Structures are given as C-alpha cells and as structure tokens.
Amino acid sequence: MARFDIFRNPGKNQLKAPYLLDVQSNVVSGLATRVVIPLRQLTEFSTVAPPIDLFPIIAVNGADYYLDAPQLGAILARELKTKVGSALHQQSEILGALDRLFGAY
C-alpha cells in the first residue's frame, strides 16, 4: 500500500464515492489506519463548478472523479482491499488541495 494509491470504496456510500485515494505518507507505517479522501462522481456538484485547486479531477478507469479533500478521513488499512490505480502523477495537485484545505499558503 502506497501513498496516492486508489482503492475501491468498501463503505456504504459507494454510489456517490466509488473510490478512495490514500494520502497518508509512506514514512508513517505500521498504523492500523490509512488517511484517505473520497473520489466522488462529477454529478455530485450541481450547476456550479467546484474550485479546481480544492477539488482536483482524477481519472480512474477512463472516468473522471473529483477529489473531495474536505471529506478526508481515516479507514482501517485492512479494509482497503481492491487497488484500482494510482494518482502519483497528480501528486502536486493533490498536495495543493491539502495545502488549501489546511491553509498552508
């Protein structure tokens, strides 16, 4: 399991957020949990486009989803079973969203 891996969401809200993005640092290991952010379907936003720096778009299996950074949380690592991809190539966008969320700039 690595930072920026994308997993199928094992939770009850799979229809609205079918995937979870692992954002926990690889330096922090051995914990029972991982910090994740849900990837939600674009239809979850109404007619107003979300601010792209807080909600970057991430493609998974040919479909676009937005990273719902304000909904980040922890999940038991053992529940993250089905890896479907990686967003490592979007590391700067993801970290930018986290920086905006936490007021780092």
N, C-alpha and C positions, 0 to 999 in steps of 0.2 A: 504494500500500500504506500503510495507516494503522494506528495503534495501536488495538487491540480489534477488528480485522477477524478474521473467522472463515474459515478455508480448509479445503478437503477435504485430508485427510492423504494425502500422496503415498507414505508409507512402507509397510513390510510389515505393520504392526500395525493396519491399517485396521478390522478387525473389532472390536477392543477399543477403539480410539480413532479413530473415523472423521473427527474434525475437530481442527484446531489453532487456538488463539487467539493472535494476535500481541499481545504485551505490551510490545514494545520502544518506547521513547519516540520520538516523531517528531522530537525535537531531534537524535537520533543518526541521521544519514543517511549514505549513501554507503558503508556497510559491505556486504560480500558476504553477511552472515548477518542473520537476524532471531531474536530470542528469542521462543519460543513455549511454550505449555502445552497438553498434550493434553486434549481433551474426551472423556471416557470414558462408556460406557453405564452406566446406573444399576445394571444387573445385575452389574457388576464388584465391587460391595460385597456381601458375604454378608448375613446377617441383621442385622448391626449397622449402623445409620445412621452415615454419616461426619459429623464435626463440620462444620456448615454454614459456619462462618466460615473454614475452611481449604479446603473443597471446595464452593464455591457452585454452585448449579444454574443452568445456562444452556440456554435453549431454542434449538434450531436446526431450522428447517423443521417446526415443530409437535411435535417430540420433545424430551424433557429429557435433558441430559447433565450430568455433574459435571466441574468444572474440577479436574484433578489437579495442583494447584500444586506439590507436591513433585517432580513429574516434569518440571519446566521444563527447557528446553534450547535449543540454537541449531540452526537449519537454514539451508541456503543459500537466500537470498531467491528465487532463480530457480526453486526447487522449489515455491514457494507460488503455484500457478497458478490454482486454481479458488476464487475468493471466493464464499462462500455466505451471508454475512451480516455483521452487526456486533453486538458486545456493548457498545457505547459507553454504552448506557442502564444498564448494570450496572457502570460504572466503579468506583463506591465499593466494591462487594462484591469485585471483582477485586483492587483495590488493598489492601483489607483482608486478603484471603487472602495476598497477597505480604508484607504487613506481619507477619502472624502467622508465616509461614514464616521470615522473616529476623529475627524478634524485635524488630520496630520499636516494639512497645508493651508 
